[in-house]
Amino acid sequence: MSLSVVILAAGKGTRMRSSLPKVLHPVAHKPMVGHVIDAARQVNAENIYLVYGFGGDVLKAQITGDDLTFVEQAEQLGTGHAVDMASPFLKDDEDVLVLYGDVPLTKVSTLESLIAAKPENGMALLTVKLANPTGYGRIIRADLPQGNDTVVGIVEQKDASVEQLAINECNTGILLANGGDLKRWLSNLSNDNAQGEYYLTDIIAACHNEGKVIATAHPDSEIEVEGANNRVQLAQLERAYQLRQAETLMIAGASLRDPNRIDIRGNVSVGQEVVIDVNCIFEGDVTIANNVTIGANCILKNCTIGEGAVIKPNTMIEDAVIGELASAGPFARIRPGSELKRDAHIGNFVEMKKSTLGEGAKAGHLTYLGDAEVGAKANIGAGTITCNYDGVNKSKTVIGENAFIGSNASLVAPVVIGDNATTGAGSVIVKDVEASALAVARGKQRNIANWKRPTKK
């Protein structure tokens, strides 16, 4: 049977103290509702209906996808009313999964369990047992022929009796029902309750009253079904998400010096015997091969790190490739379009942009390589700059194999330094240097005897 997902995302989130719609506040640099949409896609939803209210224009600008349909809830009259806004789009012969845009950590495996639990003649409900159920709707069960402790309804906190408040099995709001059933139950909802709202939870009793079966499934942990109503709760979700990601890396073969001090804001894959020190941030798609060591305080974004490479502390790598046995840092910055070939080395306070450092080549200190191609085993002296920008255009510098660039050289592109060539320290190179040649381009030194230093006036 086909599946559609309705995501409730209309809340303003007043307690966030923000002009941003609540569901757009990020966990791991992705809006909370983005995580929910990802989960919906992973359970193969054919259609995703996003029910919005406050900040609809902002929501539509940030959340996109051909499989998304935006449905406005102009008045916030309760969760039942919100789901009912999507009723005109729902088909009678499909299943409908209801999710929440501010509950970002529900596992796909949990949703799959919920889908598997749904009976042919009934619905499935995700419930959770809480140590402190205050504020949650309670699951009401009864001994019936369908089975012991059959779910017969849900009662909200403000409408519950003293006995019902003692129940610790709680409603998460996440449920799965047949589209035709769901639309019928929604059309019969009443707002005769303490809040004067149309509760989605009332469809549980409606299902029971029709003699249908209400099955349940349960998450692995409470955090899967927790939402964020303020920034404290948002931070708690962030930490829980990051610890989950850290555990995934460790299971895959990485050793983390402190699993509580790592931030993953994208997709990271690791090989075996990987060591990651504290306070590292991973963004986008990062691939780390076997036997890689990453020092403290590094930021890696959309990059590939080859086997045996060493990334030393405080290094930034973005849209770049680090080859096998290569090393970078400490305090190096490797910018988009750069590549370190096998066994190449970038040292402290070296910056690369759209450049290639050949196999075994080195740039150890205080250097800028922009739009440069450096050959194998070349040595770039401290303070070297490739002058790649004339104020309008970028030009390329080519440095041949085994070339030696003296310290404090300025290579004014476009320029080619041949294989085995050498440039003297402090030279400004504006012309090509032939293979095996020495180029020296600096002003003649003058020594003035008995020079009197300036004195303070």
N, C-alpha and C positions, 0 to 999 in steps of 0.2 A: 504494500500500500504506500502511496506517495505521502510525503511529509511536508508540512508547512510549519514555520516557526513565527510566533508573535512575540516580539520583544517590547516590553513596557519601558518607555524612556521619556515619559512626559513630566517627571517631577522637576520642580525648580531647584530644590536643594538649598533652601534658605539657610540652613545651618552651616553650609559651606562658606557662607559670607563671600560670595563670588558672583560676578555677572555671567559666568559661564554655566551652561546647563550642567546639572550634576553628573550626568553620565559621560560627559566629556573630560572630567577630571581623570588624570592618567594614573595607571599602574604600569610600571616598567616602560614609561614613555609612550604608552598606548592608551587611548581613552578606554575607560572601563567598558563602555558598550562595544568597543572594538574587539575586546576579548570574547564577549558574549557572541558577537557575530561570527568570529572565527570558530567557536564551538559549534554554532548552528551549521556552518558550512561543513564541518568535519563529520557531522551526523547525516550528511547528504540531504539537507533540506532543499526542496525544489524552489520554495519561495520563502522570503524573509520579510515580514511586515514589521516596520519600526514605528511604534505609536509614540508620537511626540506632542509636546505642548509648548512649554517655555523655551525660547531660543531656537525655534525651528530653523531659521535661516542659517544660524551658526552651525547647527547640527548637520544640515544638508551640505554645508560647505566642507566640513571635515570628514564626514562619513559617506563614502561612495561605493557603488557596486551595482552591476547590472541586475543582480539578483535581489536588490533591496527595493521595497515599496514603502514610501513614507505615508503614514496615516495620521491625520491630525486629530487630537483630542482637545478641542477648544476649551471645554470645561472639565476640570478634574473632579469627577463625581465618584471616584472609587476604582478599584482594580477591575471589577466586573464591567463597569462602564468602559474602561480603557480597552479591554479585550474585545468588547462588543463593537468598538469602532472599526475593527478589522473584519467583522462578520460578513460584510458584503463581498469580501474577496475570498472567503473560505469556501471550499467545496465540501459537499456532503460526504463524499466517498474518500476523503483523505484523513490522515491523522494530523492533529494540531498540537504542537508543543509550545507551552507558554514559558518564557524566560524573562529575566529582569535585567535592565541595562546597567544597574549599579551593583550587580552580583557577578564579579568577573572571574572568580576562581573555581567555578564548577568544572570538574574534569569531564572530558569527553567520555571516558569510560563510565562515569556515573550516569550520564545521559543515555548512553547505550543500554545500561542496566534498566533504566526507567522504561525505555522503549521496549525492551524484551519482556518486561513485567506486565505490560498492558494486555488484559484479556480481550478476547474478540468481542465480548458483550460487556463492555464496561470501560473503565478509565484507570490510569495509573497516576499515583501521587508520590512525590518525593518528600519524605518526612525525615526528621532528625531528632534524636534524643539529646536534650540540653541539660547541663548541670543547673543552669539558671534560665528557666523558660520565660521569664518576665517579658511581657511585650509581644510575645508570639501567640498566634492562634493555636489552640490545643486540638489534637486529634481525638475524636470521640469514637470509641470502638464498642461493640456489643457482641454477645454470643448469639450467633444466628446460624441457620442451616448451611449457609455458604461456607462456613468455617469458623473456628474459634477466633474471637477478637476481630471480627470484621469491622472495617471502617464504615461508619454510618454518617459522619458529619464532622465539621470543624466549628469551633466556637472561638470568637475573637476575645482577646484579653478583657476588653471593657464590657463584654456581654457575658462573661463566664461566671459561673457560680463558684462558691468556695471549694467545693469538691472538684470541679473542673480545673480550677487554678492549680491544683496539686498534680495534675498530669504533666509529665515532662517530655512526652512525644509531641513534637511541634510541626506545624506546617511551614514549609519553605516557600510556598507559592508556586513552585515549579510543578507542572502537571502535563499530562498527555491525554487527549480525548479525541474521539471521532468528531469530524467537523460538523456533521449534521446534528449530533447530540449536543455539541457545545453551543451551537447557535440557538437551539431550542431552549436549553437551560438558561442562557444569557437573556433571552427575550422575556423570560418569566421572573427575573430577579426583582426583588423589592428592596427599597432603601429604609425599611422600618427597623432601624437599629440605633444604637447610641450615637453613631457618627452621622447618620443620615446619608450613608453612601451605599452604592451597589457593590457588595462584596463578591469577588470571584469565588471565595470559599463556599458560598451558599450553593454552588453547583454540586458540591459533594453530597449534600443531603438530597438534592434533586435526583442525582444519579442513583442513590440508595433507594429513594422512594419509587423509582421505576423498576426496582428489582435487579439492577445491574450490579456487577462486581466492581469493587474499588480495590485495586491492588496497590502495593506500596514498594518503593525501593528506597535505599538509604545511601548517603554519601560516606566516604571513608573518614571524613573529619568535618567538624563544625565549620571550619574556615571556608569550605567549598560553597556554603550557602549564606555566608555573611555578606552584607552590603555595607556601603559607606554613606553615612548621613552627615559626617563632618570630617575635618581634615585629620583628626586624631585617628578615626576609624580608617581613613584612607591610607595613612601611614602604616597601620597595622596590616592592612591588605598587602601593601607593598612589601613589607618584611616577610610576610608569609609566602608571597609569590617568589621572592628572591631565595628563600630557604628551600623551597620546592625545586627551583632551578639548580641550586647548589647541590642538592641531593642527587639530581639527575646526572650532573657532571661527575660526581664522585662514583656513582654506580657504573658510569661509562669508562672509568679508568683515570680520572684526574684526582690529584691530591690537593686539597685546598687548605692553606695554612689556617684560615678561619672562615668557615662557611657563612658566618654572620656578616662578613665584610667583603661581599662581592655583589656587583650589580649586573644583571643580564637584561638588556633591553632589546632583545631580538632573538636570533637563533644561533646557538653555539654548538658545534660538534667537536668532540675531542677524541684523540687516540688514547693509547695506554701510556702509563708512566709520565703523565703531564703534571707539572707542578705549578700551581698558581698562588702567588703571594697575596697579601691583603690589599684591599681597596682598589681592586681592578674593576674596570667598567668595560662591558662588551655591548656593542650596539650593532644593529643590522645583522648581516650574515657573516659569521666568523667560523673558519675551519682551522682546527689546530691538530697537527699530526702527532705521531708518537714521539715521546722523549723530549718534549718541548718544556722549557722553563720560562715562566713569565714572572718578572719581579714586581715589587709593590708599586702601587699607584699608576699602573699603566692604563691607557685607554685604547681599545682596539675596536675599529669600526669597519665592517665590510672588507675583511682582509683574510688572507690565507697564510698560515704559518707552517713552514715545512718541517720535516722530521729533524729532530736534534737541534733546532734553532733555539737561541737564547735571546729573550727580550728583557733587557735590564731595566731597573726601576725608572719610573717617571717618563716612560716613552709613549709617544702618541703615534698610532698607525691608522691610516684611513685610506680605504680603496687602494690597497697595495698588496704586493706579494713578497713574502720573506722566504727565501729558498732554504734548502736543506743545509744544516750546520751553520747558517748565517747568524750574525748577532747584531743587535741594535741597542744603542743606549750606553749608559744612562742618559736621560734628558735629551733624547733624540726625537725629531719630528719627521715622520715619513708621510708625505701628503699624497693625494690621489694621483694614480698613473705611475707610481714608482715600483721598482722591483729590485730586490737584492738577490743576486744569483747565488749559487751554492758557495758556502764558505766565505761570503762577502761580509764586510764589517763596517758598520756605521757607529761612530763613537759619540761622546758627550757633546751636546749642543751642536749637532749637525742636523741640517734640514735638507730634505730632498723633496722635489716636486716634479712629477712627470719625467723621472730620470731612471736610468738603469745602471746598477753597479755590478760589473762583471764578476765572474767566478774568481774568488780569492782576492778581489780588489778591496782597498781600505780607504776610508775617510775618517780619520780618528778623532778630529777635534775641530770645533768652532768653524764649520764649513757650510756653505750654501751651494747645493747642486740643483739648478733649475733647468729643465729642458736639456738634460745632458745624457750622453751615452758614454759610459766609462768601461774600458776594456778589461779583460781578465788580468788580475795581478797588478793592476795600476795602483799607485800610491798617491793619495791626495793630501798634501801638507796642511797643517793647521792654518786656519784663517783664509782658506781659498774660497773665492767666489766666482761662480759662472755668471757673468753679467748678461742675462738673457733678455732684458727688457729695455727698449730704447725710448719708452714713454708712449709708444703706439703699438709696436709689434713685438712678438716674442721670437727669438732665434735660438738655434741649437748649437751646443758645444759637443764635439766628439773628441774623446780622449782615448788613445790607442792602448793596446795591450802592453803591459810592463812599463808604461809611461810613469815618470816621476814628476809631480807638480810640487815645486818648492812652497814653503810657507808664505802666507800673505800674498798669494798670486791672485790677480784679477784677469779672468779669461773673458774677453769681450766678444760675445757671439755676434754673428756666426764665425766659428773658428774651429780648426781641426788640429789636434796635437797627435802626431804620428806615433806608431808603435816604437817603444823603447826611447822615446824622446824625453828630454828633461827641460824644465823651466826653472830658472833661478828664483830664489826667494825674493819676494817683494816686487816681482815683475808684473807689468801690465801688458798682457799679450793681446795684440790686435790683429796679428797675421798668423796664417797657418805655420805650423812648425813641422819640418820634415821628419821622417822616421830617423831615430838614433841621433838627432841633432840636439844641441844645447841652445836654448833661447834665454837671453838675459835682456830685460827691458826695464831699466830703472835709471834715475838721474845719477850723474857723477857725484861722488861724495867729496865734500870739502871739509877740511879740518882747520878751524880758526884758532890760532894760539892765543893764550891769555885772555880768553873770552870772559867778560865781566857779566855776571848774572844780574838780571833786574833786581832792584830792591824795592821793598814795600814803601809806598808813599804815605 
